[in-house]
Amino acid sequence: MLTELKKISNQLTMLRLLLIPVIWFLALKRFPFYLIGIAFIVCGATDILDGYFARKLNQVSKFGSRLDSWADNLLLISAIIWVAMLMPEVFTENAGLITFSLLFYALFLIVGMIKFRRFANLHLYSSKASTTVLYIFLVHAFLFGGYNRGLFIFVAIISIISALEGLLIQISTKNVNENMGTVFLVLLKENHPFHIWLKKHLF
């Protein structure tokens, strides 16, 4: 474990994990919202850079992948609570959509826990897109002290799509390749023309 923590990619992920209690402190003590927004900017930067350095420096590992998933999921769950605490209007004005989104996200986590006995480490392109737009939403909301409903709806839609794709992969496969990218590469055979085209041109 100590060897793994010497890798810069895992250090960046650990920084994101350590920022979670810091943001909790800021939220509970009702510090100015913009400080939380800045913290989310740092979290987003570590999320981008840990994956970049893991690939660039050949530091990809199961430990790093699991650590990244724990950081992402704990941050997401915490972010939901922070928004509910500090911007309750987001929940009161979008109760149905939030319930729908959280239901699919919870199913994704539960199926992963039951089938793989851990957070499913699915580094899908849709989950990366979901995380990116979520960071944009959170940074915007906390920096400006209010949320944009159109942006929130977009986040919810992308999150639902990502959770559905993750569920489909978990249900339809016995062994999950954590870096598969998308469900299309799982359902199509290696020699399928569309699979080859996707790998060549998109992924």
HELIX and SHEET records of a PDB file:
HELIX    1   1 LEU A    2  LEU A    5  1                                   4    
HELIX    2   2 ILE A    8  LEU A   28  1                                  21    
HELIX    3   3 PHE A   33  LYS A   56  1                                  24    
HELIX    4   4 LYS A   62  LEU A   86  1                                  25    
HELIX    5   5 GLU A   89  THR A   92  1                                   4    
HELIX    6   6 ALA A   95  PHE A  116  1                                  22    
HELIX    7   7 TYR A  125  PHE A  144  1                                  20    
HELIX    8   8 ARG A  149  SER A  172  1                                  24    
HELIX    9   9 VAL A  183  LEU A  187  1                                   5    
HELIX   10  10 PRO A  193  HIS A  201  1                                   9    
END                                                                             
